[in-house]
Amino acid sequence: MTNKAIGKYGEQLAKEFLTKKGYKILETNYRYSKMAEIDIIAEFKGNLHFVEVKTRSSFQCGNPLEAITKSKLASIYKCAMFYLQNSKGKYKRMQIDAVSIVLKDPAQINFIENIEM
């Protein structure tokens, strides 16, 4: 499986995971520019969640969450602000979350809410 295929599969698992927890998926792969993309935008209890998904086939290259750098968070934040400007004040609260997935059998999914720089 290619890295791109692993990433897409991880995003699908993350959407299923969030949906089971009661999240409503609003957007996937939302782009602000070539440099800024949010994997999943979801709504839960009136709050807007911008979710970064990191997937690995194993822990051999470390924890997937280690790939979320300060610059990546800054990019997500810029994209989130653009999305909020276009939502016409519909949402009062927002946060950035992360889902890490390691594709062992069974897949290990870790959900971290409200991550910050």
C-alpha atoms as a printed R data frame, in Angstrom:
    type eleno elety resid chain resno       x      y      z
1   ATOM     1    CA   MET     A     1   0.000  0.000  0.000
2   ATOM     2    CA   THR     A     2   1.381  3.434 -0.926
3   ATOM     3    CA   ASN     A     3   1.685  6.274  1.583
4   ATOM     4    CA   LYS     A     4  -1.170  8.089 -0.173
5   ATOM     5    CA   ALA     A     5  -3.401  4.998  0.051
6   ATOM     6    CA   ILE     A     6  -2.507  4.555  3.736
7   ATOM     7    CA   GLY     A     7  -3.447  8.200  4.367
8   ATOM     8    CA   LYS     A     8  -6.786  7.918  2.561
9   ATOM     9    CA   TYR     A     9  -7.610  4.696  4.408
10  ATOM    10    CA   GLY     A    10  -6.722  6.366  7.715
11  ATOM    11    CA   GLU     A    11  -8.998  9.310  6.927
12  ATOM    12    CA   GLN     A    12 -11.850  6.890  6.199
13  ATOM    13    CA   LEU     A    13 -11.260  5.114  9.528
14  ATOM    14    CA   ALA     A    14 -11.161  8.490 11.302
15  ATOM    15    CA   LYS     A    15 -14.473  9.565  9.741
16  ATOM    16    CA   GLU     A    16 -16.091  6.303 10.840
17  ATOM    17    CA   PHE     A    17 -14.612  6.690 14.340
18  ATOM    18    CA   LEU     A    18 -15.872 10.270 14.712
19  ATOM    19    CA   THR     A    19 -19.310  9.432 13.301
20  ATOM    20    CA   LYS     A    20 -19.708  6.648 15.866
21  ATOM    21    CA   LYS     A    21 -18.876  9.178 18.599
22  ATOM    22    CA   GLY     A    22 -21.697 11.440 17.366
23  ATOM    23    CA   TYR     A    23 -19.753 13.896 15.204
24  ATOM    24    CA   LYS     A    24 -21.360 15.190 12.012
25  ATOM    25    CA   ILE     A    25 -18.826 15.295  9.179
26  ATOM    26    CA   LEU     A    26 -19.174 18.599  7.295
27  ATOM    27    CA   GLU     A    27 -16.136 18.571  4.998
28  ATOM    28    CA   THR     A    28 -13.183 16.395  4.110
29  ATOM    29    CA   ASN     A    29  -9.895 17.518  2.601
30  ATOM    30    CA   TYR     A    30 -10.899 21.186  2.807
31  ATOM    31    CA   ARG     A    31  -8.311 23.376  1.090
32  ATOM    32    CA   TYR     A    32  -7.520 27.026  1.669
33  ATOM    33    CA   SER     A    33  -4.488 26.967 -0.626
34  ATOM    34    CA   LYS     A    34  -1.921 24.499 -1.886
35  ATOM    35    CA   MET     A    35  -0.214 24.777  1.483
36  ATOM    36    CA   ALA     A    36  -3.216 24.544  3.801
37  ATOM    37    CA   GLU     A    37  -5.620 21.642  4.075
38  ATOM    38    CA   ILE     A    38  -7.811 20.275  6.848
39  ATOM    39    CA   ASP     A    39  -8.462 16.543  6.714
40  ATOM    40    CA   ILE     A    40 -11.865 16.585  8.433
41  ATOM    41    CA   ILE     A    41 -14.181 19.377  9.524
42  ATOM    42    CA   ALA     A    42 -16.895 18.151 11.858
43  ATOM    43    CA   GLU     A    43 -19.580 19.510 14.162
44  ATOM    44    CA   PHE     A    44 -20.249 18.125 17.627
45  ATOM    45    CA   LYS     A    45 -22.680 19.665 20.124
46  ATOM    46    CA   GLY     A    46 -22.627 23.004 18.295
47  ATOM    47    CA   ASN     A    47 -18.828 23.229 18.228
48  ATOM    48    CA   LEU     A    48 -16.700 23.119 15.113
49  ATOM    49    CA   HIS     A    49 -13.808 20.632 15.068
50  ATOM    50    CA   PHE     A    50 -10.907 20.824 12.628
51  ATOM    51    CA   VAL     A    51  -9.339 17.362 12.664
52  ATOM    52    CA   GLU     A    52  -5.856 16.425 11.471
53  ATOM    53    CA   VAL     A    53  -5.458 12.715 10.718
54  ATOM    54    CA   LYS     A    54  -2.076 10.994 10.812
55  ATOM    55    CA   THR     A    55  -1.812  7.344  9.795
56  ATOM    56    CA   ARG     A    56   1.114  4.938  9.882
57  ATOM    57    CA   SER     A    57   1.341  1.257  9.036
58  ATOM    58    CA   SER     A    58   3.350  0.612 12.219
59  ATOM    59    CA   PHE     A    59   5.182  2.372 15.048
60  ATOM    60    CA   GLN     A    60   8.504  1.714 13.286
61  ATOM    61    CA   CYS     A    61   8.791  5.385 12.276
62  ATOM    62    CA   GLY     A    62   7.415  6.640 15.602
63  ATOM    63    CA   ASN     A    63   4.015  7.784 16.802
64  ATOM    64    CA   PRO     A    64   1.909  9.385 14.045
65  ATOM    65    CA   LEU     A    65   1.213 12.400 16.285
66  ATOM    66    CA   GLU     A    66   4.905 13.299 16.156
67  ATOM    67    CA   ALA     A    67   4.324 14.377 12.539
68  ATOM    68    CA   ILE     A    68   2.105 17.276 13.641
69  ATOM    69    CA   THR     A    69   4.560 20.146 13.832
70  ATOM    70    CA   LYS     A    70   4.093 23.761 14.878
71  ATOM    71    CA   SER     A    71   4.121 24.807 11.228
72  ATOM    72    CA   LYS     A    72   1.455 22.199 10.403
73  ATOM    73    CA   LEU     A    73  -0.720 23.500 13.253
74  ATOM    74    CA   ALA     A    74  -0.227 27.073 12.033
75  ATOM    75    CA   SER     A    75  -1.338 25.990  8.552
76  ATOM    76    CA   ILE     A    76  -4.428 24.252  9.956
77  ATOM    77    CA   TYR     A    77  -5.246 27.347 12.017
78  ATOM    78    CA   LYS     A    78  -5.056 29.635  8.964
79  ATOM    79    CA   CYS     A    79  -7.296 27.298  7.004
80  ATOM    80    CA   ALA     A    80  -9.721 27.085  9.947
81  ATOM    81    CA   MET     A    81  -9.937 30.897 10.146
82  ATOM    82    CA   PHE     A    82 -10.733 31.027  6.422
83  ATOM    83    CA   TYR     A    83 -13.474 28.420  6.889
84  ATOM    84    CA   LEU     A    84 -14.926 30.326  9.853
85  ATOM    85    CA   GLN     A    85 -15.030 33.587  7.878
86  ATOM    86    CA   ASN     A    86 -17.141 31.825  5.268
87  ATOM    87    CA   SER     A    87 -19.481 30.164  7.795
88  ATOM    88    CA   LYS     A    88 -21.160 33.527  8.564
89  ATOM    89    CA   GLY     A    89 -20.912 33.234 12.352
90  ATOM    90    CA   LYS     A    90 -22.782 29.945 12.521
91  ATOM    91    CA   TYR     A    91 -20.313 28.486 15.034
92  ATOM    92    CA   LYS     A    92 -19.323 30.119 18.301
93  ATOM    93    CA   ARG     A    93 -16.570 27.716 19.351
94  ATOM    94    CA   MET     A    94 -13.917 25.850 17.441
95  ATOM    95    CA   GLN     A    95 -10.961 23.650 18.206
96  ATOM    96    CA   ILE     A    96  -8.262 21.670 16.468
97  ATOM    97    CA   ASP     A    97  -8.176 17.942 17.175
98  ATOM    98    CA   ALA     A    98  -6.002 15.077 15.979
99  ATOM    99    CA   VAL     A    99  -6.627 11.435 15.207
100 ATOM   100    CA   SER     A   100  -3.645  9.110 15.032
101 ATOM   101    CA   ILE     A   101  -4.028  5.689 13.498
102 ATOM   102    CA   VAL     A   102  -1.596  2.786 13.412
103 ATOM   103    CA   LEU     A   103  -2.757  0.103 11.014
104 ATOM   104    CA   LYS     A   104  -1.995 -2.938 13.109
105 ATOM   105    CA   ASP     A   105  -4.564 -5.720 13.322
106 ATOM   106    CA   PRO     A   106  -6.793 -4.276 14.697
107 ATOM   107    CA   ALA     A   107  -6.066 -0.631 13.928
108 ATOM   108    CA   GLN     A   108  -5.120  1.493 16.934
109 ATOM   109    CA   ILE     A   109  -6.946  4.826 16.969
110 ATOM   110    CA   ASN     A   110  -6.039  7.654 19.342
111 ATOM   111    CA   PHE     A   111  -8.175 10.823 19.489
112 ATOM   112    CA   ILE     A   112  -6.623 13.956 20.978
113 ATOM   113    CA   GLU     A   113  -8.949 16.910 21.463
114 ATOM   114    CA   ASN     A   114  -8.092 20.598 21.469
115 ATOM   115    CA   ILE     A   115  -4.432 20.459 20.526
116 ATOM   116    CA   GLU     A   116  -2.444 23.693 20.615
117 ATOM   117    CA   MET     A   117   0.852 25.055 19.350
